[in-house]
Amino acid sequence: MDAEVPSATLIVWLGFVLGAVFGFIGNKTNFCTMGAVSDVVNMGDWTRMRMWLLAIAVAILGVWALQMGGLVDIRKSIYTGPNLIWMSNIVGGVLFGVGMTLASGCTSKTLIRIGGGNLKSLVVFIVLGFSAYVTLKGLFGVWRVNTFDKLSVRFEKTQDIPALLSSAMGWERGTTDMWLPLAIGIVLLVFVLANRHVWQRDTLIGGIVVGLTVVGGWYVTGHLGYIAEHPKTLEEAFIATNSNRAESLSLVAPFAYTLELLMFWSDTSKHVTFGIATALGIVAGSLAWALISRTYREESFPNAADLKRHVLGAILMGFGGITAMGCTIGQGLSGMSTLALGSLITFVSLIAGAALMMKIDYWRLMREG
C-alpha cells in the first residue's frame, strides 16, 4: 500500500497563517531585531532585545517539547547538519547586520513595512530577492562556494550544542537532548523576565507569539509535512519546502524563490512553498493591523542618497543572508531554536555587524555636525 503523501496545499496555507500571525503581532508590538540592536547601542535600552531573546527562549522550549514528544526530529533540519561553515556564518552574519542597518530593517521588518505601505521596503524586497537569488545560483554563489564555504569543519554527526557537548564529555546523547535545551531555555527565560521593563503587554505578547510561530513552523514542516518514504522517490521527504528539509520561518531564500516563482510562473515545476507562503503571510498580517489601527501610510525615498543606501543594504542582506544560511529570523530565531553552533555564530555576527554600522553612522553624524 502506498504511503499517504501530506497535502502540499495544507502546508502552504498553514505557512501563510503563521506568517500572518507573525506580521500582525510584529507590526502591533513593533517587534524589530534591528531596532533591538539600535536601542541597546544608541540608548542602552534592552527592552526590545529582551523581546527578541524571549522569542528565542520560547522557540527553544517549544522545539524541545516537539523533540521530546517525538513529533519532530530537529536533527533533520537545515541548520544542524554536520558541516559547520563557520567563515560563511561570520562573514554572512556581519554583512547582513550591516545591510539591515543601511536598509532600515531586517527581512521581517521589510515585509512588515510593505504591509504598512512603505514603498522603500518594496524596493528593498526586490533588490534583496535578486541579490539572494544571485548568491544562491548565480555569480555571487560561485564566489561564496569557492571562498567562504571552503573554510569549514565537519563533525561526526550533527552540530547542535547537545550533540557536541555529549560527544566532548562522553555523555549519553539522550540525556543531553532531554535536559540541555530545557536548561538553556529556562535560563534565558529567567534572564529576560528578571527585568521589570519586559513586563509590558506588547513586549510579552511580541516575544511569546513570535516564538510560538517558529515552533509552529517546525511542527508544520517537520511533522505534518513529513513522509518517511515518498511513493514516487522511495526517499524521505518534507512536503512543500524548498530545501526538502524540516524548516521554520526563514526569509532571505524565500525572497529569492518568490521572485523566481513570479518570473517562471508558466513553469509547472515551480510552486508556492512554505517559505514563500510565510513571507506573503507576514505582509498580509501587517497590512491587517495597519488597516485596523489606521496606521497605514505610504512612504517613499526623500532623495537619491536614501535610495542608494537602501539598495546597498538590500544587496548586502541578500548576499549575507544566503552566505550565513539565514537572517535575524532564519538563523536568529529558527536556527537558534535548534541550538545549532552555526546559528549561534551567525546570531553574534549579525548583531556585531549591525552595531558596527550604527557606530559608523553615529561617527559620521557627529563629524558632519
Number of C-alpha atoms within 10 A of each C-alpha: 4 8 12 10 18 17 12 19 14 16 22 25 17 20 30 25 20 29 31 26 22 31 33 25 23 25 27 18 18 18 26 24 26 24 19 21 25 22 16 15 16 12 9 10 15 19 20 26 24 23 28 27 24 29 27 28 29 26 30 30 23 24 29 25 17 20 17 14 10 11 15 23 18 23 19 15 22 17 30 23 18 15 17 22 21 21 21 27 32 24 21 30 36 28 28 35 36 27 31 31 27 24 28 20 25 28 32 27 26 26 29 35 28 26 30 26 20 19 18 22 29 17 20 29 24 18 23 31 27 22 28 30 26 18 25 21 10 12 12 17 19 13 12 19 15 10 12 19 19 13 13 14 14 12 13 12 14 20 25 24 20 25 23 19 16 16 14 9 8 9 13 13 14 12 11 18 18 15 12 16 23 19 14 15 22 16 12 19 19 13 14 22 15 11 12 9 14 20 14 10 9 17 21 18 20 25 27 20 19 30 28 22 25 31 26 21 25 28 23 25 26 25 18 19 25 22 19 12 16 18 15 9 8 11 10 14 21 25 28 25 22 18 14 17 21 27 27 30 29 29 27 30 26 24 26 25 24 22 17 16 18 12 10 12 12 9 10 8 8 13 19 19 23 32 29 28 22 29 28 21 27 32 27 25 27 30 25 19 21 21 13 10 10 10 13 19 14 13 14 14 15 9 8 9 10 14 17 14 15 26 23 18 26 35 26 26 36 35 30 31 36 29 29 31 24 30 33 30 24 27 29 26 30 32 34 25 31 27 24 26 23 27 32 19 21 32 27 16 22 32 22 19 23 27 22 17 19 20 15 12 14 13 12 11 10 9 8 7 6
